[in-house]
Amino acid sequence: MTIPPLALTMGDPAGVGPELAARAWHALRDTGQPFVWIGDPLLLDGHAPYGIVHEPGHADAVFASALPVLPLTLPAPVTPGTPDPANGAAVVESIARAVELTLLGRTGAVVTAPIAKSVLRAGGFQHPGHTEYLADLCGVAGQEWMMLASPQLRVVPVTIHVSLRDAIAALSTDLIVRAGRALARALHEDLGASGRIAVAGLNPHAGEEGLMGVEDQTIVAPAIAILRAEGIAAFGPLPPDTMFTEAARRRYDAALCMYHDQALIPLKTLDMAHGVNVTLGLPIVRTSPDHGTAFDIAGTGRADPSSLIAALHMARDMAATRAAQGHIK
């Protein structure tokens, strides 16, 4: 199914985002889904030819010969590897414009380049990160969930960017149920998967019948029972140390994990280069490469575009699946 061009944000201009956008365009210009880059075109000099467009729909005509750009102007000069909070407002504007265009149906999905939260915070940005800001822009704050996906594994952490101590304290049956519902919906509406969800235990050996902690019996298992009663194919809690083997992964479409590293360590170990960050619970499709700004290699030509290309492919596929099922705006 044909969808509008994707919206790719600028990310931190001192990071690898502009270079990766150029390299992704070189890789996809002949056969890939067209996308429009929202950023300062001066950042692309020496990386790729670009064409200024003022309407995303014009990107299709430009894409084969140049990277289409919806231009933004940065107020401060950019030195690769040296972020400047003075450019933070433009970074945020790039995200906001991408979301607005996609909510209006003028772009098919949002793909975000990496940002540096600490740099934006120094410039006055009040949100914890990309995901929370996107949910706020879409009017669904508090309903957002992070999924990390690669060809080998999909994972959703129930608790995310908090300490392990705080993650355990925050874990509840209701939180697991809400994450499980969002994941089940995404598997069906966005990914066309059958919806089998493996639920990780919190404790070693999933608690070993209470010998290694009772949370799996008192918090996790009741959540699984609720999900199953709603017709969601969730099962567990499973011992986290064995549920990510090759044989075990054949039994499910995604894993619901109790905390950040329980989810991200196996995914990044299996396939760091092709990992994609997906935000569930939004009225639009949003993906992102599963890496940061890489200030240490910005401007050196060493940045690997694999994860961004995977994010663009996944955004296209998810948007097409939503559209085919009538779930896209």
C-alpha atoms as one frame of an Amber mdcrd trajectory, in Angstrom:
protein
   0.000   0.000   0.000   1.315   3.447  -0.967   1.836   5.798   1.976   3.021
   9.418   2.084   6.727  10.149   2.514   8.128   9.503   5.972   9.247  12.419
   8.163  12.838  12.064   9.415  13.871  14.510  12.133  17.222  16.257  12.385
  18.261  14.971  15.814  21.151  16.722  17.538  22.978  18.569  14.744  26.368
  17.924  16.371  25.752  14.169  16.406  25.648  11.573  13.657  22.033  12.287
  12.648  22.716  14.438   9.553  25.371  12.047   8.278  23.123   9.043   8.822
  20.247  10.758   7.009  22.516  11.285   4.013  23.821   7.723   4.082  20.313
   6.303   4.439  19.217   8.341   1.408  22.149   7.012  -0.639  21.140   3.455
   0.307  17.411   3.892  -0.359  17.187   6.430  -3.171  16.512   3.840  -5.881
  14.269   1.328  -4.130  13.297   2.646  -0.691  10.298   4.474   0.719  10.778
   8.222   0.132  11.368  10.335   3.216  11.759  14.033   3.873  14.412  15.313
   6.267  13.437  18.186   8.579  16.577  20.128   9.418  19.170  22.697   8.444
  20.329  21.841   4.902  23.790  23.265   5.592  24.446  20.165   7.712  24.178
  18.001   4.578  26.911  19.783   2.624  29.479  17.225   1.564  27.231  14.291
   2.567  24.444  14.254  -0.023  22.768  16.415  -2.662  19.566  17.858  -1.311
  16.454  19.509  -2.670  14.418  22.031  -0.688  10.719  21.186  -0.601   7.972
  23.125   1.119   5.386  20.359   1.032   6.150  16.714   1.954   4.156  15.483
  -1.031   6.838  16.924  -3.325   9.447  14.557  -1.873   8.509  11.726  -4.237
   9.565  13.751  -7.270  12.892  14.720  -5.705  13.912  11.557  -3.876  15.699
   9.696  -6.682  18.148  12.531  -7.305  18.376  14.405  -3.999  17.470  14.154
  -0.335  14.244  16.164   0.130  14.569  18.737   2.918  11.978  20.740   4.806
  14.364  23.475   5.949  15.041  24.724   9.454  17.672  27.305  10.334  19.990
  26.704  13.266  20.820  29.818  15.319  24.332  28.674  16.279  27.144  27.188
  14.179  27.656  23.459  14.509  30.883  21.680  15.369  30.544  17.897  14.996
  30.922  16.237  18.368  30.317  19.441  20.344  26.615  19.937  21.096  25.282
  23.419  21.744  22.113  24.021  23.837  21.525  27.128  21.718  20.356  24.822
  18.927  17.997  22.912  21.188  14.872  24.811  20.166  15.471  23.904  16.518
  15.936  20.241  17.445  12.597  20.306  19.260  10.937  22.164  16.357  12.063
  19.428  13.975  10.285  16.836  16.123   7.155  18.927  16.524   6.874  19.562
  12.777   7.291  15.872  12.004   4.522  14.948  14.430   2.198  17.677  13.153
   2.661  16.627   9.528   2.028  12.987  10.371  -1.073  13.730  12.458  -2.383
  15.647   9.439  -1.637  12.707   7.139   0.865  14.675   5.043   3.665  12.339
   6.085   3.193   8.644   6.720   5.199   8.165   9.922   7.797   9.835  12.136
  11.364   8.544  12.273  13.472  10.362  14.840  17.222  10.814  14.777  19.023
  10.640  18.149  18.884  13.569  20.547  20.941  14.354  23.642  18.512  14.759
  26.535  21.024  16.586  28.718  21.731  19.136  25.978  18.041  19.811  25.412
  17.465  20.045  29.146  20.184  22.700  29.374  18.257  24.637  26.735  15.018
  24.480  28.718  13.391  21.278  27.377  11.161  19.942  30.153  10.293  16.421
  28.976  12.293  13.362  30.113  12.979  12.374  26.496  11.697  11.802  22.990
   8.977   9.325  23.893   7.253  11.475  26.492   7.400  14.544  24.251   5.870
  12.641  21.343   3.037  11.384  23.550   2.384  14.930  24.762   2.303  16.264
  21.198  -0.159  13.517  20.262  -2.397  14.160  23.264  -1.866  10.712  24.797
   0.570  11.467  27.637   0.907   8.486  29.953  -0.223   5.973  27.327   3.156
   5.611  25.610   5.277   2.454  25.770   8.690   1.676  24.328   9.253  -1.366
  22.151  12.673  -2.383  20.870  12.548  -4.562  17.779  14.943  -6.390  15.497
  14.471  -9.273  13.053  15.286 -11.682  15.890  13.435 -10.252  18.881  10.847
  -7.707  20.022  10.803  -6.543  23.639   8.728  -4.121  25.719  10.012  -3.071
  29.170   7.223  -2.364  31.647   9.423   0.082  33.582  11.970   2.094  31.668
  14.321   4.913  32.623  14.390   4.574  36.392  16.818   2.910  38.775  16.442
  -0.813  39.349  15.352  -0.128  42.927  12.655   2.272  41.714  11.618  -0.076
  38.904  10.861  -2.864  41.354   8.972  -0.467  43.610   6.919   0.840  40.677
   6.041  -2.564  39.237   2.375  -3.456  39.631  -0.180  -5.809  38.160  -2.000
  -2.873  36.581   1.190  -1.542  34.953   1.965  -4.949  33.438  -1.598  -5.292
  32.162  -1.521  -1.864  30.512   1.794  -2.619  28.816   0.517  -6.016  27.692
  -2.605  -4.504  26.155  -0.571  -1.911  24.243   1.816  -4.586  23.000  -1.010
  -6.901  21.910  -2.663  -4.045  20.018   0.592  -3.124  18.276   1.326  -6.713
  17.288  -2.050  -6.883  15.585  -2.532  -3.377  14.174   1.045  -2.384  13.343
   2.974  -5.594  12.772   0.454  -8.125  11.545   1.735 -10.692  14.066  -0.301
 -13.403  15.766   0.148 -11.776  19.176   1.902 -14.371  21.340   3.467 -12.552
  24.301   6.069 -14.151  26.568   6.112 -12.479  29.994   9.415 -12.430  31.863
   9.576 -13.058  35.570  11.075 -10.401  37.784  13.239 -12.650  39.939  15.806
 -15.337  39.098  14.016 -18.496  37.916  10.785 -16.447  37.953  10.873 -16.651
  41.746  11.195 -20.446  42.003   7.711 -20.785  43.564   8.440 -18.011  46.045
  11.876 -19.208  47.146  13.585 -16.280  45.355  10.943 -13.616  45.835   7.157
 -13.546  45.759   6.618 -10.781  43.176   6.206 -13.229  40.310   3.370 -14.917
  42.179   1.730 -11.806  43.599   2.260  -9.219  40.823   3.255 -10.818  37.509
   1.098 -13.956  37.415  -2.147 -12.071  38.201  -1.399  -9.684  35.315  -0.967
 -12.607  32.933  -4.278 -14.050  34.101  -6.060 -10.748  33.372  -4.502 -10.508
  29.898  -5.472 -14.085  29.080  -9.014 -13.470  30.273  -9.174 -10.613  27.744
  -8.178 -12.957  24.931  -4.511 -11.915  24.768  -2.115 -14.815  24.205   0.232
 -14.018  27.104   2.084 -16.720  29.007   4.586 -16.923  31.859   6.127 -15.713
  34.051   9.180 -17.256  32.432  12.705 -17.564  33.857  14.491 -14.599  32.291
  17.765 -16.503  31.880  16.307 -19.028  29.408  13.501 -17.217  27.565  15.748
 -15.504  25.012  17.458 -18.578  23.539  16.896 -19.247  19.841  14.539 -22.132
  20.554  12.550 -20.167  23.140  12.111 -17.166  20.838  10.244 -19.311  18.313
   7.370 -19.603  20.790   6.422 -15.919  20.878   6.109 -12.727  18.858   7.303
 -10.363  21.579   8.560 -10.434  25.146   7.138  -8.303  27.936   9.949  -7.559
  30.386   9.858  -6.101  33.874  12.672  -3.547  33.642  14.895  -1.752  31.141
  18.004  -3.923  31.012  16.072  -7.187  31.170  14.625  -6.183  27.785  17.478
  -4.315  26.139  20.447  -6.530  26.963  19.199  -9.554  24.980  18.005  -7.442
  22.062  21.233  -5.483  21.745  23.324  -8.618  22.203  21.458 -10.402  19.434
  21.341  -7.570  16.894  22.541  -4.132  17.932  22.994  -2.898  14.356  19.406
  -3.512  13.267  17.590  -2.652  16.498  14.728  -0.174  16.198  13.022   1.836
  18.936   9.239   1.971  18.435   6.775   4.009  20.479   3.519   2.168  21.135
   0.291   3.857  22.155   0.485   6.819  19.741  -2.073   7.663  17.041   0.889
   7.819  14.612   3.773   5.477  13.817   7.099   6.469  15.341  10.388   4.619
  15.043  13.989   5.526  15.815  17.425   3.920  15.512  18.427   2.110  18.674
  21.547   4.156  19.386  22.498   7.587  20.560  24.049  10.715  19.097  27.566
   9.191  18.991  29.274  12.540  19.487  32.606  10.722  19.687  32.487   9.745
  16.003  30.374  12.588  14.593  31.974  14.063  11.492  34.411  11.173  11.022
  32.423   9.236   8.416  32.343   6.140  10.641  28.656   6.165  11.598  26.768
   3.003  10.642  23.363   3.748   9.053  22.028   0.191   9.525  19.782   0.989
  12.481  18.352   4.118  10.835  17.663   2.207   7.629  15.955  -0.493   9.687
  13.889   2.210  11.431  12.821   3.660   8.080  11.857   0.202   6.795   9.887
  -0.573   9.954   8.102   2.784   9.870   7.059   2.149   6.277   5.848  -1.369
   7.046   3.962  -0.353  10.191   2.288   2.592   8.481   1.267   0.377   5.564
  -0.155  -2.259   7.931  -2.143   0.370   9.836  -3.452   1.839   6.604  -4.444
  -1.558   5.226  -6.397  -2.286   8.409  -7.944   1.170   8.579  -6.132   2.151
  11.782  -4.119   5.116  10.504  -5.339   8.727  10.702
